[in-house]
Every structure is written in structure tokens, then in C-alpha cells.
Amino acid sequence: MNEGMIAIWAGTMLIILLATGWRRSLFGGMSTSRLAALAAGLFLTLPFHWRLADQLELHLSALWLVFWSVAALRSASAGRQPVVLLGGCLLLTAAWTTVEHMYRMDPVFVIVHPTWDAILLAGLFAGVISWRWEEQLFILALSLLAGQAVLAWSGVSPAMETVGGWGWWDRLLLTVPLARMTGSCSRRLWALRRRWPTRELQDSREQEGSGS
């Protein structure tokens, strides 16, 4: 499959979902104008890139995504502390780059595909760290940017690591839906867990009332 096919398909599906009234379910209270600004910025910045090292190329679109996600976090009404988010980025970067490094050296244990397993693990971890989509996007964007830089400077592969290219966007847009689903499940489980003490208290009171 050519690079960018997943990104184009995911972008098309997002446009269809937004046009049919799924904006609040997908992006919470984020306005359509801010989402349009994100898309316009990505379209304008995608052609610009710099070669930072022999095996590392950085596209301006990746930096724009990180900047936009930081702005979205600042405008959100509530959320986790920046230190917690940066710590989550650090842990996530270490986790998926370690798995990616192992797969590139010797892909013995494969779950889905050697190309996708590490990045899908990143999506799962991002959903566990946070269930807010702004925080998930920030964590994934920064972790994928930092992780590809680490892989390039580690010299584990002779191939060029392109941050913000079409292949990078394919990976990111695979992780975001997985993070959203994992975060939704984590939120529901947390809500159920908070209800358990109340139910146990009600049961104990009912038993006391029946005993008296």
C-alpha cells in the first residue's frame, strides 16, 4: 500500500462524519472553525520540510499539529496538568520506540503486522492515559514526533525517518481512533467503579433495615 492512502481514507471518513452530525461525538465541544483551521494549516504546511540529520526529515505539518493541539489544550475548560501529559508522552515514546526497535532488529513475536504493532500499542496507551481527545492528540503527536527522531538517531534502520510525511500521518491516523475507543472504555469503567461503593453502601443499609 502506498504511503498516504490510510490518511486520505481517514480524512474522507472524517469529512463524511462531520457532515452527518458526528462532530460532538468525535471532538466534544470543539468548534467547526477550529477544526477547519487545523485542516487548512495541515494542507498548507505539508509540502515544507527540512532535513535535520542523515536519516531524519521533519515536515512543518507535524509541528503545526503539535502547536494546534497545545492551543486546544489551553482553550479546554479542564484537563490534566501539563506535567502529567508530558510524563505520559515520555512513557509512551519509550514504550513504542522500544517495541519498534525490537521489531526492526528481529520481528519474532508479531500480533498484527511488524509495521503496525508498535504504533497500535501507542494508541492503546494514549487511551489509557487520557480519555479527552485533545490530550490524546497532543500525546500521540508529540510521542510520534519524538519517537521517530529517536529511531533516526539510534541508527537502527538505514531508512530515512520522515516526521510529518504521508507515512507518518498514516500511523497517526491509525492510532487516534484506537485511542478514542480505549479512552471511551476506560471512562466507562471508571464511572462504573465510582458507583460500586454507593451500591455497596445501599446494599448494607438495606440489610441493616431488614435485620432491624
C-alpha positions as CSV (number, residue, x, y, z in Angstrom):
1,M,0.0,0.0,0.0
2,N,1.3,3.4,-1.0
3,E,2.0,5.9,1.8
4,G,-0.8,8.3,2.4
5,M,-3.7,6.0,1.4
6,I,-4.8,5.5,5.0
7,A,-4.5,9.2,5.7
8,I,-6.6,10.1,2.7
9,W,-9.2,7.4,3.6
10,A,-9.4,8.6,7.2
11,G,-9.7,12.2,6.2
12,T,-12.5,11.4,3.8
13,M,-14.3,9.4,6.5
14,L,-13.9,12.3,9.0
15,I,-15.4,14.8,6.5
16,I,-18.4,12.5,6.0
17,L,-18.9,12.0,9.7
18,L,-18.7,15.7,10.4
19,A,-21.2,16.5,7.6
20,T,-23.7,14.0,9.1
21,G,-23.6,15.4,12.6
22,W,-21.0,13.4,14.4
23,R,-18.8,16.4,15.4
24,R,-19.7,16.4,19.1
25,S,-19.3,12.6,19.4
26,L,-15.9,12.7,17.8
27,F,-14.5,16.0,19.0
28,G,-16.5,17.0,22.0
29,G,-17.2,20.8,22.1
30,M,-14.5,21.7,19.6
31,S,-16.0,24.2,17.1
32,T,-16.1,23.6,13.3
33,S,-14.0,26.7,12.7
34,R,-11.1,25.3,14.8
35,L,-11.2,22.0,13.0
36,A,-11.2,23.9,9.7
37,A,-8.2,25.8,10.9
38,L,-6.4,22.6,11.7
39,A,-7.2,21.1,8.3
40,A,-6.2,24.3,6.4
41,G,-2.9,24.6,8.4
42,L,-2.0,20.9,7.6
43,F,-2.8,21.4,3.9
44,L,-0.6,24.5,3.7
45,T,2.4,23.2,5.8
46,L,2.6,19.6,4.4
47,P,5.0,20.5,1.5
48,F,7.5,22.2,3.7
49,H,10.2,20.1,5.3
50,W,13.8,20.2,6.5
51,R,16.5,17.5,6.7
52,L,17.8,17.6,10.3
53,A,20.1,14.7,10.0
54,D,21.3,12.0,7.6
55,Q,18.3,9.8,8.5
56,L,15.8,12.4,9.8
57,E,13.4,14.6,7.8
58,L,10.9,16.9,9.6
59,H,7.8,18.3,7.9
60,L,6.2,21.5,9.1
61,S,2.8,19.8,9.3
62,A,3.9,17.8,12.3
63,L,5.0,20.9,14.2
64,W,1.7,22.6,13.2
65,L,-0.2,19.7,14.7
66,V,1.7,19.9,18.0
67,F,1.2,23.6,18.1
68,W,-2.6,23.3,17.4
69,S,-3.0,20.6,20.0
70,V,-1.3,22.7,22.6
71,A,-3.7,25.6,21.7
72,A,-6.6,23.2,22.0
73,L,-5.4,22.1,25.4
74,R,-5.1,25.7,26.7
75,S,-8.6,26.5,25.5
76,A,-10.2,23.4,27.1
77,S,-12.1,24.1,30.3
78,A,-10.5,21.3,32.3
79,G,-7.9,18.6,31.9
80,R,-4.8,17.1,33.3
81,Q,-1.8,19.0,34.4
82,P,1.0,19.7,31.8
83,V,3.5,17.7,33.8
84,V,1.2,14.7,33.7
85,L,0.8,14.9,30.0
86,L,4.5,15.4,29.4
87,G,5.2,12.4,31.6
88,G,2.7,10.4,29.6
89,C,4.4,11.4,26.4
90,L,7.7,10.3,27.7
91,L,6.4,6.9,28.8
92,L,4.6,6.4,25.5
93,T,7.6,7.4,23.5
94,A,9.8,4.9,25.4
95,A,7.2,2.1,25.1
96,W,6.5,2.3,21.4
97,T,10.1,3.1,20.3
98,T,11.4,0.1,22.3
99,V,8.9,-2.2,20.6
100,E,9.6,-0.7,17.2
101,H,13.4,-1.2,17.8
102,M,12.9,-4.8,18.7
103,Y,10.7,-5.4,15.6
104,R,13.3,-3.9,13.3
105,M,16.1,-5.9,14.8
106,D,14.2,-9.3,14.9
107,P,10.4,-9.4,14.4
108,V,9.8,-12.7,16.2
109,F,6.6,-12.1,18.1
110,V,4.1,-10.4,15.7
111,I,0.5,-9.6,16.7
112,V,-1.0,-7.8,13.8
113,H,1.9,-6.7,11.5
114,P,5.5,-5.7,12.2
115,T,4.9,-2.3,10.8
116,W,1.8,-1.6,12.9
117,D,2.2,-3.4,16.2
118,A,4.3,-0.7,18.0
119,I,2.2,2.2,16.8
120,L,-1.1,0.4,17.7
121,L,0.4,-0.1,21.2
122,A,0.9,3.7,21.3
123,G,-2.8,4.2,20.6
124,L,-3.8,1.8,23.4
125,F,-1.6,3.5,25.9
126,A,-2.8,7.0,24.9
127,G,-6.4,5.9,25.5
128,V,-5.4,4.6,28.9
129,I,-3.5,7.8,29.9
130,S,-6.4,10.1,29.0
131,W,-9.9,9.9,27.6
132,R,-10.0,13.6,26.4
133,W,-9.4,13.8,22.7
134,E,-7.3,17.0,22.9
135,E,-5.0,15.3,25.4
136,Q,-4.8,12.1,23.3
137,L,-4.0,14.1,20.2
138,F,-1.2,16.0,22.0
139,I,0.3,12.9,23.5
140,L,0.2,10.9,20.2
141,A,1.6,13.8,18.1
142,L,4.4,14.6,20.4
143,S,5.3,11.0,21.0
144,L,5.3,10.0,17.4
145,L,7.5,13.1,16.6
146,A,9.9,12.3,19.4
147,G,9.9,8.6,18.7
148,Q,10.8,8.8,15.1
149,A,13.6,11.2,16.0
150,V,15.0,8.7,18.5
151,L,14.8,5.9,15.9
152,A,16.6,8.0,13.4
153,W,19.4,9.0,15.7
154,S,19.7,5.4,17.1
155,G,20.7,4.1,13.7
156,V,18.6,1.0,14.0
157,S,17.5,1.3,10.4
158,P,19.2,2.7,7.3
159,A,15.9,4.1,6.0
160,M,15.0,7.7,6.2
161,E,12.7,8.6,9.1
162,T,10.2,11.2,7.8
163,V,8.3,13.0,10.6
164,G,5.1,14.6,9.2
165,G,5.2,12.8,5.8
166,W,2.4,10.7,4.4
167,G,3.7,7.6,6.1
168,W,3.8,9.4,9.5
169,W,0.2,10.6,9.0
170,D,-0.9,7.0,8.2
171,R,0.5,5.9,11.5
172,L,-1.0,8.8,13.5
173,L,-4.5,8.4,12.0
174,L,-4.4,4.7,12.8
175,T,-3.7,5.4,16.5
176,V,-6.2,8.2,17.1
177,P,-9.4,6.0,16.6
178,L,-7.8,3.3,18.8
179,A,-7.0,5.9,21.5
180,R,-10.6,7.2,21.3
181,M,-12.1,3.7,21.7
182,T,-9.7,2.8,24.5
183,G,-10.3,6.1,26.3
184,S,-14.1,5.7,26.0
185,C,-13.9,2.2,27.5
186,S,-11.6,3.5,30.3
187,R,-14.0,6.3,31.1
188,R,-17.0,3.9,31.3
189,L,-15.1,1.5,33.5
190,W,-14.0,4.4,35.8
191,A,-17.7,5.6,36.0
192,L,-18.8,2.1,37.0
193,R,-16.0,1.8,39.5
194,R,-17.1,5.1,41.2
195,R,-20.7,3.7,41.5
196,W,-19.6,0.5,43.3
197,P,-19.1,2.0,46.8
198,T,-22.5,3.7,46.5
199,R,-24.2,0.4,45.6
200,E,-22.4,-1.5,48.4
201,L,-23.5,1.2,50.9
202,Q,-27.1,0.9,49.7
203,D,-26.9,-2.9,50.0
204,S,-25.5,-2.7,53.5
205,R,-28.2,-0.2,54.6
206,E,-30.9,-2.4,53.1
207,Q,-29.5,-5.4,55.0
208,E,-29.5,-3.3,58.2
209,G,-33.0,-2.2,57.6
210,S,-34.2,-5.8,57.0
211,G,-32.4,-7.0,60.1
212,S,-33.9,-4.5,62.4
